[in-house]
């Protein structure tokens, strides 16, 4: 009978093969919390934003990250 660690390792390999990366559950929980904070900032801002303006803000953030990491995706 396989242990939980064996199952997690197989799962990580399968997901990595499909997506090119694996994010452990504890890390995904942290990422989800960060995303929630960002979402709260966009929708609870003192200045009401439209969805289009939210997308502009996210594009600026994405562009900044790409610029500092040298990625062109």
Buried (B, 14 or more C-beta within 10 A) or exposed (E): EEEEEEEEEEEBEEEEEEEEEBBEEEEEEEEEEEEEEBEEEBEEEEEEBEEEEBEEBEEEEEEEEEEEEEEEE
